[in-house]
Structures are given as structure tokens and as C-alpha cells.
Amino acid sequence: MNDATPLHGDEKPASHPCRTSWKRRWKRACRIALALFLVLLVVGWWNVLRIQMGDHWPPPADAVTSSQAESVTEAFAARSNPRRDDIAIDYAPSTASDIQLYDGGTEFFPAMLSDIEQARSSVHISIFAFAPGVWGDRFAAALIERAHAGVEVRLTVDRHGSSVTGDSEAMLDEMAAAGIEIAVNDVFPIQASGTLPDRHRTWSQDEVGQVDHRKLLVIDGQIGWVGGAGFEDHFFTDEYHDVFVRVEGDIVRQLQAVFLTGFRAYGGTLPAGSGALAHFFPEPDDPGDIRITVLQNVPGGFRPATQATWALMDSAQERIEILNPYLSDHPTLERIEDAAKRGVDVTVVIPAESNNPPADAATAHRIPGLLDDGVDLYEYPRIIHAKVLVADDAVIVGSLNYDAWALYRNVELSLLIEDADVADRVVQTFVEPALAQSAPAEVHTGATDKIRDWFWDKLTYFL
């Protein structure tokens, strides 16, 4: 006999209480997950993507001079827990006694290696990408040999750029075992402090989302190198074409401060006490008379490199020459167009095809407008990775790309050189050889290409 009550009309069977409870829990979990996702988006935008810009150019009256670099670094090293963004230090114009230009890895890698091999007191390197390979291995071996010889060797690398927990881990561990002190910018969580291999986790997440894109070598406190390449083989084969400048003179004391404050901010330790850092800051025999200024960009709105770049573009009267792999930032593009429209001779070299397709597409969208405004725009057959600006008699060379990440978010380093002779040499050494290999920029005409280019141009805030 069936005791079930028959259903009549529109009556529906009652839901099972367990099923109803499960649905409610699922909906609640979805709402919580969505709320957390939205919170993470806001936090991520605020801490990483948000564009901030203080007023940091020209340098203020209290900017750190070369003679003050040691004392400022000593005070910074004595701080109990400096953060990465605390390296935002204004540097006053200084001088160089010698500036040498190196075009391509076949020139700068052997020369850098020679300087390292001849180091007698210290080798300090801040590098975005340090990768195993023919040249990565050679640099690692040279640094290990110098460490064994009693030279103080310190290194800062970017966790993402140098694949610290991936391809480069074994190489970096071998270097650390040899006594090389290696500190890391943790672009991705979870952040740690200290030096390899004994870094300790920290609650701070102030490095997350922004890479340390600097490329800097300081040898014995007397020689400085600044440019755009990492220790990777593709810079030697010229698959990626880049440049470096080698400087001597008073400016090197400021470059030493740039390295040491960054090393300390990443958790590295330095000698403490009055005069403990003096051997890193030898007074040069010849301070030089070539005007040169350190330009750093640091997250949190400290953007002297960006603002100095814009100032040169805005003030140029005769010429602007640019080599850059990523040309997508709207305010920078507008300044280039404005210069051409007011009669400045503007020449720009970009890659025919970059290693960043979205940025490449965004640039392609602006090519017709640049050409219409009178910009001479050329495409290099390989990846031109150099970051060079010549504006009249001034030059900026370093790590600064013309995209939102470099201009507004990342840690960057460049040098501003104000000297007519150096500017002419930069054009002859860097720009003209690139132009000789380049062809006039092509305008995309296909509908699909134009829609894609338009789309990425509207997203340059994120590129």
C-alpha cells in the first residue's frame, strides 16, 4: 500500500532540507568569493596599478650631492627596517670625467667582464635579468672568482626577471655559497627579506607588482655602468639590441649610493658605524666637468626619470632622437607629436616586432598620427631594446621604456648627460647605426589589424 500523499493541481514536491541548505551555502560562498575578488581588484589597483606622480624634477635644493652620498647611505644603512620605496632619494646634478659608449652586447659584455676581473675592493651589481647561458655563466664565474679573492661582491636581482626560484636558482645558489650576497626584489608574493639562500618571510608586501628594472654596475667605487640589458645571451647575439654607458668621476659616488640603499632596502646587511662605508666611496682623482644626473623612478609617485624625459621633449628646439622598444604611453606620444608639429626634427626607432605584442599593437595604432605630424619613424629588423633619448644637446640613457610600467610603476634607473659632444657621440654611436639597419614604419591597413591595434591602444594604462 502506498502511503504517499498524492499531488493535486500546481502543488510542487517539497525540497529536501539538505539540498536547500547546500544551495544556500553555495550562494553564500559565491557572494563571499565575489566580494573578496572585488576587494583584491581594488587593493591591486591601489597598490600596483594606480598611477601617482609627485613633483621631482628638477632636483630640489636639498638633493643629495656626490660628496653627501656616503653620509646619506650610512644613515640609510643604519635604519632598522627600510622599505624598497624608501630608496626614493633626490640626487643633485654631478659630474663625470669620462663617458664611454658601448653599442651592443658584443661590445659591452667583454668590457664589463674585464672591469669585474680587475676589481680590487668591491663589485656591486643591480640587474633585472641574470640568466644561465654562455654569458650568464661567465659573469657568475667571474663574480665567484672575485669573491674567492677577497673582493666584496653584492648583487640585487628581480625575482621575476632573473627567475630566482626557477632557471637561475642553481646558479644563484652557487654564487651565494661562494660568499656573494644576493638580495631580491619580490615582484610576486610571498615577499621575503635578507640574502640568498637564507631569506626570511615578511608580512610586508611593498615590493609586489613592481619589478626592479635597473641595470647598474659599480666597480671599486670608481667605475659605473648604466644601460638596458640583462646578463642574457640574446643581448650578445643581437637578437635584442641594447646599449650601455660607462662612467668615471664624481657621479660614481651617487651610483654607489643607488646600489647600496637598494641592497639594504631588500634586506641586505652593510657595515655599521661612522666611516664603515668609506671604502665604497673613494674620492675620484678627477671628478670631471661633464654635467650628469642620476635619474631614478621608484613606486609611490617618485618619477624623476619620467619627468626629466618629458622636460627634454617639451624644451627641445632642434632635434629629438629616440630608440625605445615600447612606445605606447599617451602623454609621452603627445609630447613627441607636439615637438614635431613645432618644427623639431624628430626621429624615432622602434622594433618591427617587439617581444610585447599588446604594446606593439598599441604603438601601431598611433603610427599614422605620428607620421602625419612629421615624425620620422623607423622600424628596426630585430628587437631594439635600447632606451635612448637625445634632445638637442642632452641625452638620457638607461632602463626607461616609454610604457606605463616603466614611466609610472617600476623601479628604473637612467642617466641624464648634458653635453653637446656626448650628445653628438650618442647619435653617431647608437642612433645612426640603428637607423642604417631600419626601414620606414609600416601602417597597418587590414581591418582586423586596425581593430586589434585600436583595442590595445585603449588599454595602455595597463601595458
ABEGO torsion letter per residue (X at the ends): XBABBBBBEABBBBBBAAAAAAAAAAAAAAAAAAAAAAAAAAAAAAAAABBBBBBAOBBBAABBBAAAAAAAAAAAAABABBBAAAABBBBBBBBBABBBBBBEAAAAAAAAAAAAAABAABBBBBBABBBBEAAAAAAAAAAAAAAAAGBBBBBBBBAAAAGAABAAAAAAAAAAAAGBBBBBBBABOBBBBEBOAABBBBABAAABGBBBABBBBBBGGABBBBBABBBBAAAAAGABBBBBBBBBEAAAAAAAAAAAAAAAAAGBBBBBEBGAAAAABBBBABAEABBBBBBBBBBGGBAAAAAAAAAAAAABAABBBBBBABBABAAAAAAAAAAAAAGBBBBBBBBABBABAAAAAAAAAAAAAAAAAGBBBBBBABBBABBBBBBEABBBBEABBBBAAAAAABBBBBBBBBBAAAAAAAAAAAAAAAAAABBBBBBBABAAAAAAAAAAAAAAAAX
